[in-house]
Amino acid sequence: MSDPNAGYDVVILGGGSGGYASAFRAAELGMSVALVEKDKVGGTCLHRGCIPTKALLHAGEVADTARDSEDFGILAEFKGVDIEAVNKYKDGVVAKMYKGLQGLFKANKVEVINGTGKLVGPNTIEVDNGQTVTGRNIVLATGSYSKTLPGLEIDGERIITSEHALNLTELPNKAIVIGGGVIGAEFASAWKSLGVEVEIIEGLPRLIAAEDADSSKQLERAFRKRGIKFHTGKFFEKVERTASGVQVTIQGGTVVDGDLVLVAVGRGPVTDGCGYAEQGVQMDRGFVLTNEHLQTNLPNVYAVGDIVPGVQLAHRGFLQGIFVAEHIAGLNPPVIDEAGIPRVTFTEPEVASMGLNEDKAKERYGADKIKTVNYNLAGNGKSNILKTQGFVKLVAVEDGPIVGVHMVGARISEQIGEAELIYNWEGYASDVAQLIHMHPTQNEAIGEAAMALAGKPLHVHD
Ligand SMILES: Cc1cc2nc3c(=O)[nH]c(=O)nc-3n(C[C@H](O)[C@H](O)[C@H](O)COP(=O)(O)OP(=O)(O)OC[C@H]3O[C@@H](n4cnc5c(N)ncnc54)[C@H](O)[C@@H]3O)c2cc1C
């Protein structure tokens, strides 16, 4: 049984997206909250993930805009990349947001305890600064780390992870990216824009393999056009350091030389040494198992974020953190539908999706019950103005709701909001088709796709 005399209402281990969202919501709901963090609040997303990578990608976009300016009749000159200045810009964005976040901790009166914590009882976290913190409820939110594979020993110099890749003081001439998932594809895209030659090696049959097959195909086409090389369906065999860089041998014998290798083969849960297993928390391959209310098998011990199996995204952590605080407060929040969490790969072009991809929808509802429409951005005015190519694909159940939205195109991530509402509110194509969309925007492409699916297409070219 949990100890009713425990100190705080909620004690949170880890101050990343999941942990701090839980802390703020619990505090808003009038609970006393302590959060134990060994590094900086904000975690991976703010310091080593979402924010700095998107700043790097934006710097790349500016470089591409300068290079391509003549296509728009503007005579700008691309003179090169000052990586020190790019890093200063990126770090400046992070620093500003970090300051803002620290302010929110103060405003919410969440007590931050600096140190490495360990679960030593169902109500107790022991911190390496000597403090023992007790709470009526505990939230585990220790996040994730960059994984590697046997034969890929990270040296931080030639064989690196995303953390190192964000802090390069010199850009390589040629980078080899092992792993063509979201993180690998985003670095490949940013680096190419910044003038680096890039070659991706992906073991699965396609890049960003968790996405709809059409999205992968469109991204691959765009990458080919941009000169980003990739090998799919091929694992690396060995990686060797050479006098001037690295040499990667791919299955089948192809050898690729480069200045460095970025290892982007996924992220593992940070749970070793945290005391979870020792305290009897049910785990699976290092991940913490929970029920649909994000409760572990120990009473009053919850888990959120990347340590819980599922998509590893910051806003999933926010949502889970908020959910847990509300559950503790007895507000009975609705159970989270993982497919209702938006996903974006911020490459050029961007790939955004909601709900089920076509294959998964067919598995769930039967192939003959699924209807799809693939609206080509060639028919969309704003996309033509931007000179971007791509599509909006809707996956719907016959005489039923739209269960998947898949989009590719420059800036298309900004359209994810409507896709999210359509999916989560179980919108039918006819519901969306009757809402007119602002002209000329890329948002119209969602409306056009819905109109086509509802049998009344407007600007559709065969
Ligand atoms: C390169 C990259 C790009 C990404 N881009 C995006 C993106 O664009 N959009 C998106 O949604 N997601 C993105 N992500 C994923 C996102 O960063 C994670 O999903 C998110 O940070 C997970 O939040 P979390 O709270 O579970 O863990 P984390 O953010 O990892 O936070 C965990 C915290 O716990 C602390 N901690 C760990 N162990 C202990 C301990 N024993 N004691 C005390 N403190 C401890 C850590 O120091 C850390 O601060 C990206 C990730 C990477 C690596």
The ligand as a Gaussian input file, in Angstrom:
#p B3LYP/6-31G(d) Opt

LIG

0 1
 C       17.345000      14.491000     -32.635000
 C       15.942000      14.412000     -32.106000
 C       14.935000      15.135000     -32.700000
 C       13.635000      15.069000     -32.204000
 N       12.673000      15.822000     -32.812000
 C       11.403000      15.770000     -32.330000
 C       10.390000      16.584000     -32.911000
 O       10.629000      17.338000     -33.852000
 N        9.150000      16.504000     -32.401000
 C        8.844000      15.676000     -31.358000
 O        7.689000      15.629000     -30.936000
 N        9.793000      14.893000     -30.774000
 C       11.062000      14.936000     -31.241000
 N       12.029000      14.179000     -30.629000
 C       11.639000      13.273000     -29.532000
 C       11.496000      14.013000     -28.207000
 O       12.672000      14.714000     -27.926000
 C       11.189000      13.004000     -27.107000
 O       10.078000      12.239000     -27.475000
 C       10.905000      13.696000     -25.783000
 O       11.976000      14.483000     -25.381000
 C       10.581000      12.632000     -24.712000
 O       10.301000      13.253000     -23.497000
 P       10.535000      12.495000     -22.113000
 O       10.033000      13.426000     -21.072000
 O       10.018000      11.146000     -22.187000
 O       12.118000      12.323000     -21.996000
 P       13.345000      13.304000     -22.105000
 O       13.024000      14.535000     -22.846000
 O       14.480000      12.477000     -22.583000
 O       13.595000      13.755000     -20.598000
 C       14.000000      12.891000     -19.615000
 C       14.705000      13.692000     -18.538000
 O       14.962000      12.843000     -17.431000
 C       16.233000      13.139000     -16.917000
 N       16.687000      11.951000     -16.180000
 C       16.924000      10.719000     -16.701000
 N       17.269000       9.865000     -15.710000
 C       17.249000      10.571000     -14.567000
 C       17.498000      10.245000     -13.215000
 N       17.829000       9.008000     -12.840000
 N       17.398000      11.212000     -12.290000
 C       17.053000      12.487000     -12.650000
 N       16.794000      12.849000     -13.913000
 C       16.880000      11.900000     -14.861000
 C       17.055000      13.489000     -18.124000
 O       18.170000      14.268000     -17.775000
 C       16.046000      14.242000     -18.982000
 O       16.089000      15.625000     -18.742000
 C       13.348000      14.252000     -31.089000
 C       14.366000      13.523000     -30.467000
 C       15.652000      13.603000     -30.965000
 C       16.737000      12.828000     -30.286000

